[in-house]
Amino acid sequence: MTTNKKRAPWINWALFFATMVVVFLLGLLASSITERRAENEYVFKPKVDLSEYEPRNVLWGENFPREYQSYLQTADTSFRSKFNGSAMIDELKEDPRLVILWAGYAFSQDYSSSRGHYYAITDIRHTLRTGTPKGPDEGPQPATCWTCKSPDVPRLMEKMGAKDFYKGKWAARGSEIVNYIGCADCHDPKTMDLRITRPALVEAFQAMGKDISKASHQEMRSLVCAQCHVEYYFNKHRPDAPDVTYLTFPWKYGTGADQALRYYEEEKFADFTHQISKTPILKAQHPDYELFLTGIHADRGVACADCHMPYIKEGGQKFTSHKITSPLSNISGTCQVCHRESEEALRENVYERQEKVKEIRDKAETELVKAHLEAKAAWDAGATEKEMEPVLKHIRYAQWFWDYTAASHGASFHSPIEVSRIIGNSIDESMEARILLARVLANHGKNQPVPYPDITTKALAQNFIGLDMAKLQSEKAGWIKTILPDWDKKAREREKTWPVQKEDEKEEK
């Protein structure tokens, strides 16, 4: 007699779930293999053998098409946030007080918010600030002004040396620097590792007693940006490079606004003398990295690339988007990677900080404009240099602290607390200057308030400081038509002679 024993139900269920787990794991394995094969196909088979400092981005694009195609999107100028965006905005038109604050400096003629990296060469050529040089030894700007605009720069620095690159005039490099900011500025062509190509950043770390070669990969994802998005000046008094406009970061005592001011005071440096108040002025550039370091995101280990170059997926390929732009244009791919709030809430968080910082910065600008105008009235009344010395020192400090925040991209979001502190210093310095000026004016019999001119528009402000804008714009338009075509022609002829070796050509040899 045969006895049939039935398996317990739990055994059947166990076998079922075990089978499901095995199938699931096999599926993951197959997916991983497929993805790895796709990555190997993409990463390890370059189509072009790139030279060490190949400046032509399109050639890099043959080896790294996804990154290159995303980078081309920096040409898109359609995004606009509440206070800025990717389009070129005439900041002098938006805020005519800037014309007065920069009177006597080229920024009073032309100052617009920056567009994407795609336009780096176009915009520096077209701005009024670079003048209309007819020959290689003419013009108001030094060759150093090209430093952050193109991967042609590290190519030339490798060939000439940094010191010789900084020599001479901006126009002397006109036909050599034609490729807009791109791949070679930040990447090694063989490994794609991040690298520093501008010596000023390395030298700034050395001045602080730090070794930039020990930076982690995450730190490098900010440091490649810090090659350019920083405060800098042109040092003409280096012992090893006399009379060279040597690009230098004022980081000897640290990366803050106060430490930079201490450095500049020690160097007795000024960018220009103010046309109205006769104050020796420091013109801040764009201390984006320095102010970012003082904010909560940097404190939490976030890098610039985390928010401005987020990871994206295309098919089975994950890569870094090179559409470098405001995180507000892609909140789901940037802010919401870490924050669980809605897009609208996160956007409003940013705007709230920007609005509050703008409110106090507007007050700083108004006080500073009045200080410049009252200083002129004091000079006109017969004030002496001894009387004006402490006044000008306060105005110099006030303008530095204001400009340090105004010149930075995104500072009111990156570090609203530090930015507010710095602007508070500016207001305090302006008020101190105005108190002293009231006494100086009274001593010279001037007890009435100094009249505030009508500078409600850019045109009125520029007319007030004596700028002939029609002439400047006409001269620039003619220069663009006559000089730039020659620069581009010489560049095309030169680049045709550069060898570019394909991988299949190497195999044939």
C-alpha positions as CSV (number, residue, x, y, z in Angstrom):
1,M,0.0,0.0,0.0
2,T,1.5,3.4,-1.1
3,T,1.2,6.5,1.0
4,N,1.2,10.0,-0.7
5,K,2.5,12.7,1.5
6,K,1.6,16.3,0.7
7,R,4.2,19.0,1.2
8,A,3.3,21.6,3.8
9,P,1.8,24.7,2.2
10,W,4.6,26.9,3.6
11,I,7.2,24.9,1.6
12,N,5.4,25.7,-1.6
13,W,5.2,29.4,-0.7
14,A,8.9,29.4,0.3
15,L,9.8,27.8,-3.1
16,F,7.7,30.4,-4.9
17,F,9.3,33.4,-3.2
18,A,12.8,31.9,-3.5
19,T,12.2,31.5,-7.3
20,M,10.9,35.1,-7.5
21,V,14.0,36.4,-5.6
22,V,16.3,34.4,-8.0
23,V,14.5,35.7,-11.0
24,F,14.7,39.3,-9.7
25,L,18.4,39.0,-8.9
26,L,19.1,37.5,-12.4
27,G,17.2,40.4,-13.9
28,L,19.3,42.9,-11.9
29,L,22.5,41.1,-13.0
30,A,21.4,41.2,-16.7
31,S,20.5,44.9,-16.4
32,S,23.8,45.6,-14.8
33,I,25.7,43.7,-17.4
34,T,23.9,45.6,-20.2
35,E,24.5,48.9,-18.5
36,R,28.2,48.2,-18.0
37,R,28.5,47.1,-21.6
38,A,26.9,50.4,-22.7
39,E,29.3,52.3,-20.5
40,N,32.3,50.5,-21.8
41,E,31.2,51.1,-25.3
42,Y,30.9,54.8,-24.5
43,V,33.8,55.5,-22.2
44,F,36.7,53.3,-23.5
45,K,36.5,53.8,-27.3
46,P,37.4,57.5,-28.0
47,K,37.0,58.5,-31.6
48,V,39.6,61.3,-31.5
49,D,43.1,61.4,-30.0
50,L,43.0,64.7,-28.2
51,S,46.1,66.8,-27.5
52,E,46.9,67.9,-23.9
53,Y,45.3,71.3,-24.3
54,E,43.0,70.8,-27.3
55,P,40.8,74.0,-27.2
56,R,38.2,73.0,-29.8
57,N,35.1,71.8,-27.9
58,V,33.6,70.1,-31.0
59,L,36.5,67.6,-31.0
60,W,35.9,66.7,-27.4
61,G,32.3,66.2,-28.3
62,E,33.2,63.3,-30.6
63,N,34.6,61.4,-27.6
64,F,32.0,62.6,-25.1
65,P,28.8,63.3,-27.1
66,R,26.3,63.4,-24.2
67,E,28.3,65.9,-22.1
68,Y,29.0,68.0,-25.2
69,Q,25.4,68.1,-26.4
70,S,24.3,69.1,-22.9
71,Y,27.0,71.8,-22.8
72,L,25.7,73.3,-26.1
73,Q,22.5,74.1,-24.2
74,T,24.4,76.9,-22.4
75,A,23.5,78.8,-25.6
76,D,19.9,78.8,-24.4
77,T,19.0,82.3,-22.9
78,S,15.3,81.7,-22.4
79,F,15.3,81.1,-18.6
80,R,14.5,84.0,-16.4
81,S,14.1,84.0,-12.6
82,K,12.8,86.8,-10.5
83,F,16.1,88.7,-10.4
84,N,18.2,87.2,-13.1
85,G,18.4,84.3,-15.6
86,S,20.4,83.1,-18.6
87,A,19.6,86.1,-20.8
88,M,21.9,89.2,-20.9
89,I,20.4,91.9,-18.7
90,D,21.6,95.5,-18.8
91,E,22.3,96.0,-15.1
92,L,23.0,99.7,-15.5
93,K,19.5,100.1,-16.9
94,E,18.0,98.1,-14.1
95,D,19.9,100.1,-11.5
96,P,21.3,103.5,-12.7
97,R,23.0,104.2,-9.3
98,L,25.7,101.8,-10.5
99,V,26.8,104.4,-13.1
100,I,27.5,106.8,-10.3
101,L,29.2,104.3,-8.1
102,W,31.6,103.3,-11.0
103,A,32.1,106.8,-12.3
104,G,35.6,107.0,-13.9
105,Y,35.7,103.2,-14.6
106,A,34.7,101.3,-17.7
107,F,31.9,99.6,-15.8
108,S,30.0,102.9,-15.9
109,Q,29.8,102.5,-19.7
110,D,28.7,98.9,-19.9
111,Y,27.7,96.3,-17.4
112,S,25.4,93.4,-18.1
113,S,24.7,90.1,-16.3
114,S,26.6,87.2,-17.8
115,R,25.0,84.8,-20.2
116,G,26.1,81.1,-20.5
117,H,29.7,80.0,-21.1
118,Y,28.8,79.6,-24.8
119,Y,28.9,83.4,-25.2
120,A,32.2,84.0,-23.3
121,I,34.2,85.1,-26.4
122,T,31.3,87.0,-28.0
123,D,30.5,89.0,-24.9
124,I,34.1,90.1,-24.0
125,R,34.6,91.2,-27.6
126,H,31.4,93.2,-27.8
127,T,31.4,94.9,-24.4
128,L,32.4,98.6,-24.4
129,R,34.8,97.8,-21.6
130,T,37.4,96.3,-23.9
131,G,37.5,99.4,-26.1
132,T,38.3,99.6,-29.8
133,P,42.0,98.7,-30.2
134,K,43.2,99.0,-33.8
135,G,46.5,97.2,-33.2
136,P,47.9,94.6,-30.9
137,D,49.5,97.1,-28.6
138,E,46.5,99.4,-28.2
139,G,43.4,99.4,-26.0
140,P,42.5,99.9,-22.4
141,Q,42.7,96.3,-21.2
142,P,45.6,93.9,-20.6
143,A,46.0,90.4,-22.1
144,T,45.2,89.1,-18.6
145,C,41.5,89.9,-19.2
146,W,41.3,86.8,-21.5
147,T,42.3,84.4,-18.6
148,C,38.9,83.0,-17.9
149,K,37.3,83.2,-21.3
150,S,38.6,80.2,-23.3
151,P,40.4,76.9,-23.4
152,D,42.8,78.6,-25.7
153,V,44.2,80.2,-22.6
154,P,45.8,77.1,-21.0
155,R,47.0,76.2,-24.5
156,L,48.9,79.5,-24.7
157,M,50.0,79.4,-21.1
158,E,51.6,76.0,-21.8
159,K,53.3,77.4,-24.8
160,M,54.3,80.8,-23.4
161,G,54.3,80.5,-19.7
162,A,51.8,82.3,-17.5
163,K,54.0,85.4,-17.0
164,D,54.5,86.0,-20.7
165,F,50.8,85.3,-21.4
166,Y,49.8,88.1,-19.0
167,K,52.1,90.6,-20.8
168,G,50.9,93.0,-23.3
169,K,47.5,94.2,-24.4
170,W,44.2,92.4,-24.7
171,A,44.1,92.9,-28.5
172,A,47.4,91.1,-28.9
173,R,45.6,87.7,-28.3
174,G,42.6,88.5,-30.4
175,S,43.2,86.0,-33.1
176,E,44.5,83.3,-30.7
177,I,41.7,83.2,-28.3
178,V,38.5,82.2,-30.2
179,N,37.1,79.1,-28.6
180,Y,34.5,79.7,-25.9
181,I,34.9,78.3,-22.3
182,G,34.9,74.5,-22.6
183,C,36.2,71.0,-21.9
184,A,39.9,71.7,-21.7
185,D,39.4,74.3,-19.0
186,C,38.5,71.7,-16.5
187,H,39.3,68.2,-17.8
188,D,42.3,66.0,-18.6
189,P,41.7,64.8,-22.2
190,K,42.8,61.2,-21.5
191,T,41.2,60.4,-18.2
192,M,38.6,63.2,-18.0
193,D,39.7,63.8,-14.4
194,L,39.1,67.3,-13.2
195,R,42.2,69.5,-13.2
196,I,43.3,73.0,-12.5
197,T,44.5,74.9,-15.6
198,R,44.8,78.4,-14.2
199,P,47.9,79.0,-12.1
200,A,46.3,81.9,-10.1
201,L,44.2,79.4,-8.1
202,V,47.2,77.2,-7.3
203,E,49.2,80.2,-6.3
204,A,46.4,81.5,-4.0
205,F,46.3,78.1,-2.2
206,Q,50.1,78.4,-1.8
207,A,49.7,81.9,-0.3
208,M,47.4,80.4,2.3
209,G,49.9,77.6,3.0
210,K,47.6,75.0,1.4
211,D,48.3,72.3,-1.2
212,I,45.6,72.2,-3.8
213,S,46.8,68.9,-5.2
214,K,45.5,67.2,-2.0
215,A,41.9,68.3,-2.8
216,S,39.3,65.6,-2.9
217,H,37.2,64.8,-6.0
218,Q,34.2,66.5,-4.3
219,E,36.3,69.6,-3.6
220,M,37.5,69.6,-7.2
221,R,33.9,69.8,-8.3
222,S,33.9,73.3,-6.9
223,L,37.6,74.2,-7.4
224,V,37.4,74.0,-11.2
225,C,34.7,76.7,-10.9
226,A,36.9,78.7,-8.5
227,Q,39.5,79.1,-11.2
228,C,37.4,82.0,-12.4
229,H,34.4,82.6,-10.2
230,V,36.4,84.5,-7.6
231,E,37.7,87.9,-6.6
232,Y,41.0,88.8,-8.3
233,Y,43.2,91.8,-9.2
234,F,46.1,92.5,-11.6
235,N,49.3,92.7,-9.6
236,K,51.9,94.9,-11.3
237,H,54.5,94.7,-8.5
238,R,55.5,91.1,-8.3
239,P,59.3,90.9,-7.8
240,D,59.5,88.0,-10.3
241,A,57.2,89.8,-12.8
242,P,57.7,93.5,-12.8
243,D,55.3,95.6,-14.9
244,V,53.3,92.4,-15.8
245,T,49.5,92.5,-15.0
246,Y,49.8,89.3,-13.1
247,L,46.5,87.7,-12.2
248,T,46.3,87.3,-8.4
249,F,43.7,86.3,-5.8
250,P,43.9,88.3,-2.6
251,W,43.8,85.2,-0.4
252,K,47.0,85.6,1.6
253,Y,45.0,86.1,4.9
254,G,42.0,84.0,3.9
255,T,39.1,84.0,1.4
256,G,36.7,86.5,3.2
257,A,35.8,90.1,2.3
258,D,37.6,91.4,5.4
259,Q,40.8,89.4,4.7
260,A,40.8,90.6,1.1
261,L,40.5,94.2,2.2
262,R,43.3,93.8,4.7
263,Y,45.5,92.4,1.8
264,Y,44.6,95.3,-0.5
265,E,45.3,97.9,2.2
266,E,48.7,96.3,2.8
267,E,49.4,96.4,-1.0
268,K,48.1,100.0,-1.2
269,F,46.1,98.9,-4.3
270,A,43.2,100.6,-6.0
271,D,41.5,99.7,-9.3
272,F,40.7,103.3,-10.1
273,T,40.2,106.8,-8.6
274,H,36.5,107.7,-8.4
275,Q,35.7,110.5,-10.8
276,I,33.3,112.3,-8.4
277,S,34.7,111.8,-4.9
278,K,38.4,111.2,-5.8
279,T,38.3,108.1,-3.7
280,P,40.8,105.3,-4.5
281,I,38.3,102.5,-5.3
282,L,38.6,98.7,-5.1
283,K,36.4,97.1,-7.8
284,A,35.2,93.7,-6.7
285,Q,35.0,91.1,-9.5
286,H,32.8,88.1,-8.7
287,P,33.7,86.4,-5.4
288,D,31.2,83.6,-6.0
289,Y,33.4,80.8,-4.6
290,E,34.5,82.8,-1.5
291,L,30.9,83.7,-0.5
292,F,29.7,80.1,-1.3
293,L,32.2,78.8,1.2
294,T,30.5,80.8,4.0
295,G,27.0,79.3,3.3
296,I,25.1,76.3,4.6
297,H,25.5,74.2,1.4
298,A,29.3,74.4,1.5
299,D,29.2,73.6,5.2
300,R,27.3,70.4,4.3
301,G,29.8,69.3,1.7
302,V,27.8,70.3,-1.4
303,A,29.8,71.3,-4.4
304,C,29.0,73.8,-7.1
305,A,28.5,71.0,-9.6
306,D,25.9,69.3,-7.4
307,C,23.4,72.1,-8.1
308,H,24.6,73.7,-11.3
309,M,25.6,70.5,-13.1
310,P,23.3,67.8,-11.8
311,Y,23.5,64.1,-12.8
312,I,21.0,63.1,-15.5
313,K,20.1,59.9,-17.3
314,E,19.9,59.2,-20.9
315,G,18.8,55.6,-21.7
316,G,21.0,53.5,-19.5
317,Q,23.7,56.1,-19.2
318,K,24.1,58.4,-16.2
319,F,26.3,61.4,-16.7
320,T,26.8,65.0,-15.5
321,S,24.8,67.6,-17.3
322,H,27.0,70.3,-18.6
323,K,24.2,72.7,-19.1
324,I,25.7,75.0,-16.4
325,T,22.8,77.2,-15.3
326,S,20.7,78.3,-12.4
327,P,19.3,75.4,-10.3
328,L,16.0,77.1,-10.4
329,S,15.6,76.1,-14.0
330,N,15.6,72.4,-13.0
331,I,14.4,72.3,-9.3
332,S,13.3,68.6,-9.5
333,G,16.8,67.6,-10.7
334,T,18.7,69.9,-8.3
335,C,17.0,71.1,-5.1
336,Q,14.7,68.2,-4.7
337,V,17.5,65.7,-4.8
338,C,18.0,66.6,-1.1
339,H,14.9,68.6,-0.1
340,R,11.5,67.1,0.0
341,E,9.5,70.4,-0.3
342,S,7.5,71.3,-3.4
343,E,9.1,73.1,-6.3
344,E,7.0,76.2,-5.5
345,A,8.1,76.3,-1.8
346,L,11.8,75.9,-2.7
347,R,11.6,78.6,-5.3
348,E,9.9,81.0,-2.9
349,N,12.6,80.2,-0.3
350,V,15.2,81.4,-2.8
351,Y,13.2,84.5,-3.7
352,E,12.6,85.4,-0.1
353,R,16.3,85.5,0.6
354,Q,17.1,87.4,-2.5
355,E,14.4,90.0,-1.8
356,K,15.6,90.7,1.7
357,V,19.2,91.0,0.6
358,K,18.3,93.3,-2.2
359,E,16.3,95.5,0.2
360,I,19.3,96.3,2.4
361,R,21.7,96.5,-0.6
362,D,19.5,99.2,-2.1
363,K,19.9,101.2,1.1
364,A,23.7,100.7,0.9
365,E,23.8,102.0,-2.7
366,T,21.7,105.1,-1.8
367,E,23.9,106.0,1.1
368,L,27.1,105.4,-0.9
369,V,26.0,107.5,-3.8
370,K,25.2,110.4,-1.4
371,A,28.7,110.0,0.2
372,H,30.3,110.3,-3.2
373,L,28.3,113.4,-4.1
374,E,28.8,115.0,-0.7
375,A,32.6,114.4,-1.0
376,K,32.6,116.3,-4.3
377,A,30.7,119.1,-2.7
378,A,33.4,119.2,0.1
379,W,36.2,119.3,-2.4
380,D,34.4,122.1,-4.3
381,A,34.0,124.0,-1.1
382,G,37.8,123.9,-0.5
383,A,38.3,120.9,1.7
384,T,41.9,119.9,2.2
385,E,43.5,116.5,1.7
386,K,44.0,116.2,5.4
387,E,40.3,116.8,6.1
388,M,39.2,114.4,3.4
389,E,41.6,111.5,4.1
390,P,39.4,109.8,6.8
391,V,36.4,110.5,4.7
392,L,37.8,108.8,1.6
393,K,38.9,105.8,3.7
394,H,35.4,105.2,4.9
395,I,34.0,105.6,1.3
396,R,36.6,103.2,0.0
397,Y,35.6,100.6,2.6
398,A,31.9,101.2,2.1
399,Q,32.2,100.7,-1.7
400,W,34.4,97.6,-1.3
401,F,31.9,95.9,1.1
402,W,28.9,96.8,-1.1
403,D,30.6,95.8,-4.4
404,Y,31.8,92.5,-2.9
405,T,28.2,91.4,-2.5
406,A,26.8,93.1,-5.6
407,A,29.4,91.6,-8.0
408,S,28.8,88.0,-6.8
409,H,26.5,85.7,-8.7
410,G,24.0,84.1,-6.4
411,A,25.5,85.4,-3.2
412,S,22.2,86.3,-1.6
413,F,21.1,82.7,-1.8
414,H,24.5,81.0,-1.3
415,S,25.2,82.9,1.9
416,P,22.5,85.4,2.9
417,I,23.7,85.8,6.5
418,E,27.3,86.6,5.5
419,V,26.1,88.8,2.7
420,S,23.8,90.8,5.0
421,R,26.7,91.2,7.5
422,I,29.0,92.6,4.7
423,I,26.3,95.0,3.4
424,G,25.8,96.1,7.0
425,N,29.5,97.0,7.1
426,S,29.0,99.0,3.9
427,I,26.1,101.0,5.3
428,D,28.0,101.7,8.5
429,E,31.1,102.9,6.6
430,S,29.0,105.2,4.4
431,M,27.2,106.7,7.4
432,E,30.6,107.4,9.1
433,A,31.8,109.1,5.9
434,R,28.7,111.2,5.7
435,I,28.9,112.3,9.3
436,L,32.5,113.4,8.8
437,L,31.5,115.1,5.5
438,A,28.7,117.1,7.3
439,R,31.4,118.5,9.6
440,V,33.8,119.3,6.7
441,L,31.1,121.1,4.8
442,A,30.0,123.0,7.8
443,N,33.6,124.1,8.4
444,H,33.6,125.6,4.9
445,G,30.2,127.3,5.3
446,K,28.1,124.8,3.6
447,N,25.2,123.9,5.8
448,Q,22.5,123.0,3.2
449,P,21.9,119.5,2.0
450,V,23.8,118.5,-1.1
451,P,21.3,118.2,-4.0
452,Y,20.7,114.7,-5.3
453,P,20.7,114.6,-9.1
454,D,18.1,113.0,-11.3
455,I,19.7,109.6,-12.1
456,T,16.5,107.7,-12.5
457,T,17.6,106.3,-15.8
458,K,20.9,104.9,-17.2
459,A,21.0,107.7,-19.8
460,L,20.6,110.4,-17.2
461,A,23.2,108.9,-14.9
462,Q,25.7,108.6,-17.8
463,N,25.0,112.1,-18.9
464,F,25.6,113.3,-15.4
465,I,29.2,111.9,-15.3
466,G,29.9,113.2,-18.8
467,L,29.9,110.0,-20.9
468,D,29.3,110.4,-24.7
469,M,27.5,107.1,-25.1
470,A,26.5,107.6,-28.7
471,K,30.2,108.1,-29.7
472,L,31.4,105.1,-27.7
473,Q,28.7,102.8,-29.2
474,S,29.3,104.0,-32.7
475,E,33.0,103.4,-32.4
476,K,32.4,99.9,-31.0
477,A,30.0,99.0,-33.8
478,G,32.5,100.0,-36.4
479,W,35.3,98.1,-34.7
480,I,33.2,94.9,-34.5
481,K,32.7,95.1,-38.3
482,T,36.3,95.8,-39.3
483,I,38.5,94.1,-36.7
484,L,36.7,90.9,-35.6
485,P,36.5,89.3,-39.1
486,D,40.3,89.6,-39.4
487,W,40.8,87.9,-36.0
488,D,38.4,85.0,-37.0
489,K,40.1,84.6,-40.4
490,K,43.5,84.2,-38.8
491,A,42.1,81.8,-36.2
492,R,40.6,79.5,-38.9
493,E,43.8,79.4,-40.9
494,R,45.8,78.5,-37.8
495,E,43.5,75.8,-36.6
496,K,43.4,74.1,-40.0
497,T,47.1,73.3,-39.5
498,W,46.6,71.5,-36.2
499,P,46.6,67.7,-36.5
500,V,43.7,65.7,-35.1
501,Q,44.3,61.9,-35.1
502,K,41.4,59.5,-35.3
503,E,41.7,56.2,-33.5
504,D,41.3,54.2,-36.7
505,E,44.1,56.2,-38.3
506,K,46.4,55.2,-35.5
507,E,45.5,51.5,-36.0
508,E,46.3,51.8,-39.7
509,K,49.7,53.1,-38.9
